[in-house]
């Protein structure tokens, strides 16, 4: 399925309070997906070149075959300096099998267009299998036992004749990178593409833990196996640390961790040297993601409004220069803001948001994907100010 978004790209929306509150760190906001196409969309990631985005969404009946699970999509992206039109998504292709349950896409760091994500490939037999539920809100994610880490290459054809000369995304052949019993998902490649860090739910213990694999050799090792949910892991930009979320206390209040990896004599991670808990509070903190500088993380938290379960994007210092680490709020819109990520040079932040509001009076706002320019200098100036550390 291919979808053109040009009709829905919206740039230069009217100024609102959240635009003023988020400036000058976040500016030139652009909504990338819209409820006319997707009833919900989110957890989007850039490819290393900034030309592609992968995300999960449920299509509307007009643009697909809506089902109970997220489908996975890859699209081309016009950046802020594009010569091909306004910033926004241009073409989308569904890369998952219709009806399957999918989550957590990612791009290979050196093989252009190669993706991985967690997928059941076929419709899951037991879609209501219990998963993690974030605090007492409505949101939860399932752990279907059929979920495997799959991969495929999104190819680019130029069909002739085509007047506009734009690339056509071709749906890839998706295959599991390995097979094992139990849920395997929430995966990401190391910066050199050698290893995959992921969450595996051992069917014997039903405990989600972090594991690492080297697909080329079959090497696999546990990395974090503490009691309680551990998931959503990412390597640091230099590959020596990881970050993840954990329900270590078993109270559904996720906390953010980082850990320094240990390596064997073949350069393979074989565990962690030390683990550091960056958040330790009575809020839900999840979706951590490194800035390319490696100096700080961005993540989602209900710290600003725990009573309403409203989530905002915060930044937190990963350099361990203060105790507790400096934190700073980045988003200020009504509704959910979370799952923040950066492009490869840190100049753009992309995240999932409900800031556009409902499409009709009385309806709930839908989660859609947004991006904005990220002003690093303005961020550092404000982040270095102690008065802004606990907003």
C-alpha positions, 0 to 999 in steps of 0.5 A: 500500500502506498499513500501520498501525504501531500494533501495533508502536510500542514506547515505554518500552523497558527501560533499557539501557547505551546509553540511559544513555550517550547521555543527557542529549543523546539521551533518550526513544528510540523505534523507528519501524520494525520487522522484522515489516514491513521486512527493512531500513529507513533513511535517513529525513527529516522534512518541514518541519512534522514531521508526515511522514517519508520513508524507504526500505525493503524490505518483508517478504512479509507487508506487501508484495512484497519485491524486491532494491531499496529501495522509497520510503515516506512516513508520518505521524508522531506526535511526542512532544507528539502528542494522537493517541497514543504517539510513532511512525509511524501510516500508511505509503504506498509512493510508488515503483513496485514493483520499481524501485530507489530512494534518498534521499528529500526533502521540498519546503520549502514545498509540503506533501507534495511529495517527491523521490527517486532512482528507476529508475521501472521495474526496472533493467536492470542492477541489479548495475552497480558503485557505491560500496562503503563500506570493506571491509564488506558495504554498498555502494550501486549507481548504476543508469544509469536513475536519475532525480530524480523528484517527486510530491505525496502527497495526503491524503483523508478518506474518509467515513464514517471513525470515527477521522477520520485522514488517508489518504495517497494514492500520488502520481503520480511523474514525473522532474523532468528526464531525462539519461543516467547516474545522477541521485540523492542530491538535496535542495531548497534551503531556498527550494525554488528549486534542487536539489542532487544527484549525477550520474554522467557516463556518459562518465567514470563519475565521481559529481559534484555538480550544481545545477539550477533546475527552473523555468528549466532552469539547471544547473551543476556545483558539485563535480567533483573526481576520485572519488565526491562525493555525499549533498549538503545545503544549510546552513539559510541556503542559503549552504553545502553539505555532502557526502561525498567519496572524494577520495583514491580509497581508499573512506574517505569524508571530510566536506566543507563548501563556501561557495557562490558566486552569480551576479547572479541569485542562482543558485549557480554554483560554490564560493568555498572548500571545507573538509575537516572530516575527514581520517583513516583512517576512513569518514565519511559521511552528513553533515547540518546541525543547524538552527543551522548550527553543527555537523553530525552524521554516521556514522563507524567511528572508534570501532571501525574493526576491526569496521566498527561505525558510530556517530553523531558531531557535528562543528563547522562553525564552523571555530573549531578546527583540527581541528574539534571532534568528539563521539560521540553514539551508543553502541549495538552495531551500526550507527548512522548517517544521522542527521537533525534535524527543523526545530527540532532538537529530535528526531534520527532515524537508522538503527540496529541497536540492537534486535538480532536478532529470533531467536538467530543472525540478523543484526540488521536496520537500522531507524529510530529517533528520540530527543529532542535536548537542545541545551543539554546538547549544547552544554555537553558539546561545548564541553568540550575533553575530549569533543572526540575521543571 
